[in-house]
Each structure stands twice: as C-alpha cells, then as structure tokens.
Amino acid sequence: MNKKTISYILLIVFLITIIVTLANSFLEDTNTQENQTGTLTINNTTIHYEKVGKCLEVIDGNTIQVYGVGRVQLVQVGTPDNNVKISEAKNFVSDKCLGKTVYLDVDDKQPKDRYGRTLAIVYTDSENINRELLDNGLAKISYFTPSEFKKGEV
C-alpha cells in the first residue's frame, strides 16, 4: 500500500470513531437512572415510578420510544379518530417528551401489551402526559383489563 491509501484508511477510521462517539453522547442521559424506582412530585401529588429514560422518538400520539426501556404505550390513551387530531396528538407529545427525561409508572397487572410495548403512565418533570392528552381533547379513554389503574384514573 502506498502512503496515500494508508492516509485515506486512517481518515475513514478517524471519521467513524468521531461519528460513533457523537452518537453515543446523544443517546447517553447522565441525568437519569434507568429502570430504577423513585418518586416525583407534580402539583403537590407524589408520583411513584418504576422506570426512567430519555424519550428518543415519538411514534404516534400514544406511543414513544424510551432509551433503556423500548417502546412505551401510554395506558388509557386511545388514538384520535381523524388525521388532524392524530397529528396534533403526536406534536403535543413531541413537544412535551422528545429529548427529555420521562418517568414511567408501569402497569403492574399488565406491564406489556401483545406487541411487547411497556404499558405506563408517562410523566415529565411537571406533567402527566396521559392526563394532558385526554384533558386537551387529543385522545379518548381506551381501557383494557387487567390493569392496576382504574378507568379514567390516569
């Protein structure tokens, strides 16, 4: 091999290393303790959660991807009936959760749905996202049993 080829190979290795390092830093959330229980206070109410992670993606108005947890389905939150509301719900959840730490109160009686998604009430530092979607008319109550949560009590 000549010096020019070796230089190109070293440059490519260097660039790959930089890309991997940057990608890892975006995924790393040093402010969370993933999959650990704890409490959070929102509006003078103490919330108990089982899992914590950074919201990496909003799939739709009631499904998010959480680092260290996987896909999370917001319990008791049904998707809207029309495309405008679907878009509004997704934008709402994106504004509230995307790139932020979320706290999950996982349904103890049914922790996963048939698709392998974690079923939970999703909280940010200051809001119950499930409740906000319902209160803002961006979703409807969708209740399935068994569930630790009573119908409409998210």
C-alpha positions in Angstrom: 0.0 0.0 0.0 1.1 3.5 -0.7 1.1 6.4 1.7 -2.0 8.0 0.1 -4.1 4.8 0.6 -3.0 4.5 4.2 -3.9 8.1 4.8 -7.4 7.5 3.4 -7.9 4.5 5.6 -6.8 6.3 8.7 -9.0 9.2 7.8 -12.0 6.9 7.4 -11.3 5.2 10.7 -11.0 8.6 12.4 -14.3 9.8 11.0 -16.1 6.6 12.0 -14.7 7.0 15.6 -16.0 10.6 15.7 -19.4 9.6 14.5 -19.7 6.7 17.0 -18.6 9.0 19.8 -21.1 11.7 18.9 -23.9 9.2 18.5 -23.2 7.7 21.9 -23.1 11.1 23.6 -26.6 11.9 22.2 -28.0 8.7 23.5 -26.4 8.9 26.9 -28.5 10.6 29.5 -26.4 11.3 32.6 -29.3 12.8 34.5 -31.3 9.5 34.7 -31.1 6.3 36.5 -32.7 3.9 34.0 -35.1 1.3 35.2 -35.0 2.4 38.9 -37.9 3.2 41.0 -38.4 6.5 42.7 -40.8 9.3 43.4 -41.6 12.6 41.7 -43.9 15.5 42.9 -46.2 17.1 40.4 -48.8 19.6 41.5 -48.4 18.6 45.2 -49.0 14.9 44.3 -46.3 12.3 44.9 -45.9 10.0 41.9 -44.2 6.6 42.1 -42.5 5.4 39.0 -40.7 2.2 38.1 -38.6 3.2 35.0 -36.8 6.3 33.8 -35.3 7.2 30.5 -34.9 9.7 27.7 -37.6 9.9 25.1 -35.8 9.2 21.8 -38.7 9.1 19.4 -42.5 9.8 19.3 -44.1 7.1 17.3 -47.6 8.5 17.4 -49.8 10.3 19.9 -49.8 7.5 22.4 -46.5 5.6 21.7 -43.0 6.7 22.5 -39.5 5.1 22.3 -37.6 5.4 25.6 -33.9 4.8 25.9 -33.2 1.7 28.1 -36.9 0.7 28.1 -38.1 0.4 24.4 -41.5 1.3 23.1 -44.0 2.6 25.6 -47.7 2.7 25.1 -49.5 5.3 27.2 -52.2 3.5 29.2 -55.8 4.5 28.8 -55.0 6.8 25.9 -56.7 5.9 22.6 -55.6 7.4 19.3 -57.9 10.0 17.8 -60.4 9.2 15.0 -59.2 11.7 12.4 -55.8 12.6 10.9 -55.8 16.2 12.1 -56.1 15.1 15.8 -53.6 12.3 15.2 -51.1 14.9 14.0 -51.9 17.2 16.9 -51.5 14.5 19.5 -48.2 13.4 18.1 -47.0 17.1 18.0 -48.2 17.6 21.6 -46.3 14.5 22.8 -43.2 15.5 20.9 -43.2 19.0 22.4 -43.6 17.6 25.9 -41.4 14.5 25.8 -39.0 14.3 22.9 -35.4 14.5 24.1 -36.5 14.8 27.7 -36.3 12.5 30.7 -39.6 10.7 31.2 -40.8 8.8 34.3 -42.9 5.7 33.8 -45.5 4.3 36.2 -45.7 0.9 34.6 -49.0 -1.0 34.9 -48.2 -3.7 37.5 -51.0 -6.0 36.4 -50.2 -5.9 32.7 -46.7 -4.4 32.2 -46.6 -5.2 28.4 -49.1 -5.4 25.7 -49.3 -8.1 23.0 -46.8 -6.1 20.9 -44.2 -6.1 23.6 -44.7 -2.4 24.4 -44.4 -1.3 28.1 -47.8 0.0 29.3 -47.4 3.0 31.5 -48.5 6.4 32.6 -45.8 8.8 31.3 -44.6 11.8 33.3 -42.2 14.6 32.6 -40.8 16.7 35.4 -44.0 18.6 35.7 -46.8 16.8 33.8 -48.8 13.6 33.5 -48.7 13.3 29.7 -51.5 10.7 29.6 -53.9 13.0 31.5 -52.9 16.1 29.4 -53.7 14.3 26.2 -57.2 13.4 27.5 -57.8 16.8 29.1 -56.8 18.6 25.9 -59.1 16.5 23.7 -56.3 15.0 21.8 -57.2 11.4 22.8 -60.0 9.4 24.2 -60.0 6.9 27.1 -59.1 3.4 26.0 -59.4 1.0 28.8 -58.2 -2.6 28.9 -58.2 -5.1 31.7 -56.3 -6.3 33.7 -54.9 -3.0 34.8 -53.7 -1.6 38.1 -55.2 1.7 37.0 -59.0 2.4 37.3 -60.8 3.5 34.2 -60.2 7.2 33.7 -57.8 7.5 36.5 -54.5 8.2 34.8 
